[in-house]
Amino acid sequence: MKSVQDDTGKRYLLLKRSEHASLVRDPQNGNECYVQNDRLEDVDESPLETAARTVSGPVRTLLTTVHDEATLGLLVELAERGPLGVKTILDADVFCESDLHGRLTVLTSAGLLAETEVAGERGYRVTDECRRALEAIGAIDEDEDEDAVEPSSATSSEVPDSAS
């Protein structure tokens, strides 16, 4: 299997090449068709990278950047609670300051976080790309407002009547 592209720039996975045409598969939808060889050229991309293009760009970025549950949880919290200051994030007592700084730098470089100001201090917020990725994997609700608070969270500390 090889990666090829046609004269319009569309990428395919080459399945079989014959004298005049090649059988290719569109990684986006799985459709197979024959394309004339003179319309195809090899590309310098692994077939597995071409196949990975079936996953949306934001989700690919999330998957290739976030390597542990704590970092994923940080993104989910920032998406759910809105922008947070660095001190607030450090108060979660999950990351030491240097570890947090490293993660924030990587996530910002990947385009998942953006630096912002929160209550006059440095803070971070998720980018639109990160929000779309988290929505796509079901980590947050699509229609959820950044500043919304779930009604159940206001009463979560109340003791049920039957427990009294």
Protein Blocks (a to p, Z undefined) as FASTA:
>chain_A
ZZdddfkopacddfbdcfkbccdddfknopacdddfklpccddddfklmmmmmpcfklmm
mmmmmgcfklmmmmmmmmmnopadfklmmmnomacfklmmmmmmmmmmnopaccddeehi
acddddfklmmmmmmnopacfklcfkbccfklmmmmpccfklZZ
